[in-house]
Amino acid sequence: MSNHQEAQEPLVSVIIPTYNRLNYLKQAVESVLQQTYKN
């Protein structure tokens, strides 16, 4: 038997590719943080 505990919520990775768009990066990160994930 394993001591590994399952997470209560699913783990989701987010990749925000950007190049030379620093002014939009804050908005993109805030948008990701406001998302809800329901299966």
Backbone atoms as SQL, in Angstrom:
CREATE TABLE atoms (id INTEGER PRIMARY KEY, chain TEXT, resi INTEGER, resn TEXT, atom TEXT, x REAL, y REAL, z REAL);
INSERT INTO atoms VALUES
  (1, 'A', 1, 'MET', 'N', 0.854, -1.179, 0.000),
  (2, 'A', 1, 'MET', 'CA', 0.000, 0.000, 0.000),
  (3, 'A', 1, 'MET', 'C', 0.896, 1.238, 0.000),
  (4, 'A', 2, 'SER', 'N', 0.519, 2.228, -0.745),
  (5, 'A', 2, 'SER', 'CA', 1.319, 3.441, -0.907),
  (6, 'A', 2, 'SER', 'C', 0.866, 4.543, 0.036),
  (7, 'A', 3, 'ASN', 'N', 1.795, 5.382, 0.443),
  (8, 'A', 3, 'ASN', 'CA', 1.475, 6.550, 1.272),
  (9, 'A', 3, 'ASN', 'C', 1.063, 7.747, 0.427),
  (10, 'A', 4, 'HIS', 'N', 1.036, 7.568, -0.877),
  (11, 'A', 4, 'HIS', 'CA', 0.683, 8.662, -1.795),
  (12, 'A', 4, 'HIS', 'C', -0.782, 9.056, -1.606),
  (13, 'A', 5, 'GLN', 'N', -1.010, 10.335, -1.367),
  (14, 'A', 5, 'GLN', 'CA', -2.380, 10.826, -1.217),
  (15, 'A', 5, 'GLN', 'C', -2.804, 11.507, -2.510),
  (16, 'A', 6, 'GLU', 'N', -4.013, 11.212, -2.942),
  (17, 'A', 6, 'GLU', 'CA', -4.516, 11.837, -4.158),
  (18, 'A', 6, 'GLU', 'C', -4.912, 13.279, -3.879),
  (19, 'A', 7, 'ALA', 'N', -4.671, 14.142, -4.844),
  (20, 'A', 7, 'ALA', 'CA', -5.026, 15.558, -4.709),
  (21, 'A', 7, 'ALA', 'C', -6.544, 15.707, -4.710),
  (22, 'A', 8, 'GLN', 'N', -7.026, 16.690, -3.998),
  (23, 'A', 8, 'GLN', 'CA', -8.456, 16.955, -3.951),
  (24, 'A', 8, 'GLN', 'C', -8.955, 17.546, -5.267),
  (25, 'A', 9, 'GLU', 'N', -8.131, 18.302, -5.939),
  (26, 'A', 9, 'GLU', 'CA', -8.497, 18.920, -7.213),
  (27, 'A', 9, 'GLU', 'C', -7.516, 18.453, -8.279),
  (28, 'A', 10, 'PRO', 'N', -7.952, 18.398, -9.520),
  (29, 'A', 10, 'PRO', 'CA', -7.042, 17.968, -10.586),
  (30, 'A', 10, 'PRO', 'C', -5.927, 18.993, -10.800),
  (31, 'A', 11, 'LEU', 'N', -4.783, 18.496, -11.173),
  (32, 'A', 11, 'LEU', 'CA', -3.642, 19.353, -11.466),
  (33, 'A', 11, 'LEU', 'C', -3.706, 19.763, -12.934),
  (34, 'A', 12, 'VAL', 'N', -3.621, 21.050, -13.174),
  (35, 'A', 12, 'VAL', 'CA', -3.693, 21.569, -14.539),
  (36, 'A', 12, 'VAL', 'C', -2.469, 22.440, -14.788),
  (37, 'A', 13, 'SER', 'N', -1.801, 22.212, -15.888),
  (38, 'A', 13, 'SER', 'CA', -0.664, 23.040, -16.281),
  (39, 'A', 13, 'SER', 'C', -1.111, 24.019, -17.355),
  (40, 'A', 14, 'VAL', 'N', -0.610, 25.230, -17.264),
  (41, 'A', 14, 'VAL', 'CA', -0.955, 26.259, -18.246),
  (42, 'A', 14, 'VAL', 'C', 0.340, 26.807, -18.825),
  (43, 'A', 15, 'ILE', 'N', 0.393, 26.877, -20.128),
  (44, 'A', 15, 'ILE', 'CA', 1.558, 27.435, -20.822),
  (45, 'A', 15, 'ILE', 'C', 1.094, 28.672, -21.575),
  (46, 'A', 16, 'ILE', 'N', 1.771, 29.779, -21.337),
  (47, 'A', 16, 'ILE', 'CA', 1.434, 31.029, -22.019),
  (48, 'A', 16, 'ILE', 'C', 2.643, 31.431, -22.868),
  (49, 'A', 17, 'PRO', 'N', 2.640, 31.034, -24.128),
  (50, 'A', 17, 'PRO', 'CA', 3.758, 31.428, -24.978),
  (51, 'A', 17, 'PRO', 'C', 3.661, 32.921, -25.304),
  (52, 'A', 18, 'THR', 'N', 4.767, 33.602, -25.192),
  (53, 'A', 18, 'THR', 'CA', 4.764, 35.033, -25.495),
  (54, 'A', 18, 'THR', 'C', 6.145, 35.460, -25.974),
  (55, 'A', 19, 'TYR', 'N', 6.151, 36.442, -26.798),
  (56, 'A', 19, 'TYR', 'CA', 7.405, 37.024, -27.266),
  (57, 'A', 19, 'TYR', 'C', 7.174, 38.509, -27.466),
  (58, 'A', 20, 'ASN', 'N', 7.905, 39.316, -26.724),
  (59, 'A', 20, 'ASN', 'CA', 7.851, 40.760, -26.885),
  (60, 'A', 20, 'ASN', 'C', 6.447, 41.316, -26.615),
  (61, 'A', 21, 'ARG', 'N', 5.741, 40.737, -25.659),
  (62, 'A', 21, 'ARG', 'CA', 4.378, 41.172, -25.324),
  (63, 'A', 21, 'ARG', 'C', 4.214, 41.328, -23.820),
  (64, 'A', 22, 'LEU', 'N', 5.167, 41.937, -23.172),
  (65, 'A', 22, 'LEU', 'CA', 5.143, 42.088, -21.720),
  (66, 'A', 22, 'LEU', 'C', 3.887, 42.800, -21.239),
  (67, 'A', 23, 'ASN', 'N', 3.395, 43.757, -22.017),
  (68, 'A', 23, 'ASN', 'CA', 2.211, 44.511, -21.594),
  (69, 'A', 23, 'ASN', 'C', 0.955, 43.638, -21.524),
  (70, 'A', 24, 'TYR', 'N', 0.926, 42.500, -22.218),
  (71, 'A', 24, 'TYR', 'CA', -0.237, 41.605, -22.171),
  (72, 'A', 24, 'TYR', 'C', -0.052, 40.436, -21.201),
  (73, 'A', 25, 'LEU', 'N', 1.149, 40.233, -20.706),
  (74, 'A', 25, 'LEU', 'CA', 1.427, 39.074, -19.859),
  (75, 'A', 25, 'LEU', 'C', 0.644, 39.114, -18.551),
  (76, 'A', 26, 'LYS', 'N', 0.591, 40.259, -17.899),
  (77, 'A', 26, 'LYS', 'CA', -0.159, 40.374, -16.648),
  (78, 'A', 26, 'LYS', 'C', -1.627, 40.023, -16.876),
  (79, 'A', 27, 'GLN', 'N', -2.212, 40.533, -17.933),
  (80, 'A', 27, 'GLN', 'CA', -3.613, 40.250, -18.251),
  (81, 'A', 27, 'GLN', 'C', -3.814, 38.755, -18.515),
  (82, 'A', 28, 'ALA', 'N', -2.888, 38.136, -19.201),
  (83, 'A', 28, 'ALA', 'CA', -3.000, 36.708, -19.503),
  (84, 'A', 28, 'ALA', 'C', -2.929, 35.864, -18.232),
  (85, 'A', 29, 'VAL', 'N', -2.005, 36.189, -17.339),
  (86, 'A', 29, 'VAL', 'CA', -1.873, 35.443, -16.082),
  (87, 'A', 29, 'VAL', 'C', -3.111, 35.631, -15.217),
  (88, 'A', 30, 'GLU', 'N', -3.599, 36.842, -15.117),
  (89, 'A', 30, 'GLU', 'CA', -4.813, 37.095, -14.327),
  (90, 'A', 30, 'GLU', 'C', -6.003, 36.326, -14.893),
  (91, 'A', 31, 'SER', 'N', -6.100, 36.250, -16.202),
  (92, 'A', 31, 'SER', 'CA', -7.182, 35.507, -16.832),
  (93, 'A', 31, 'SER', 'C', -7.109, 34.022, -16.484),
  (94, 'A', 32, 'VAL', 'N', -5.914, 33.472, -16.505),
  (95, 'A', 32, 'VAL', 'CA', -5.736, 32.063, -16.150),
  (96, 'A', 32, 'VAL', 'C', -6.121, 31.825, -14.693),
  (97, 'A', 33, 'LEU', 'N', -5.714, 32.705, -13.808),
  (98, 'A', 33, 'LEU', 'CA', -6.005, 32.531, -12.381),
  (99, 'A', 33, 'LEU', 'C', -7.493, 32.633, -12.077),
  (100, 'A', 34, 'GLN', 'N', -8.243, 33.317, -12.904),
  (101, 'A', 34, 'GLN', 'CA', -9.679, 33.480, -12.684),
  (102, 'A', 34, 'GLN', 'C', -10.493, 32.310, -13.234),
  (103, 'A', 35, 'GLN', 'N', -9.853, 31.431, -13.973),
  (104, 'A', 35, 'GLN', 'CA', -10.576, 30.309, -14.570),
  (105, 'A', 35, 'GLN', 'C', -10.976, 29.293, -13.507),
  (106, 'A', 36, 'THR', 'N', -12.072, 28.616, -13.759),
  (107, 'A', 36, 'THR', 'CA', -12.479, 27.494, -12.914),
  (108, 'A', 36, 'THR', 'C', -12.491, 26.252, -13.791),
  (109, 'A', 37, 'TYR', 'N', -12.078, 25.168, -13.217),
  (110, 'A', 37, 'TYR', 'CA', -12.022, 23.910, -13.958),
  (111, 'A', 37, 'TYR', 'C', -12.951, 22.916, -13.287),
  (112, 'A', 38, 'LYS', 'N', -13.957, 22.512, -14.009),
  (113, 'A', 38, 'LYS', 'CA', -14.875, 21.497, -13.504),
  (114, 'A', 38, 'LYS', 'C', -14.960, 20.404, -14.543),
  (115, 'A', 39, 'ASN', 'N', -14.835, 19.195, -14.093),
  (116, 'A', 39, 'ASN', 'CA', -14.856, 18.059, -14.996),
  (117, 'A', 39, 'ASN', 'C', -16.269, 17.571, -15.205);
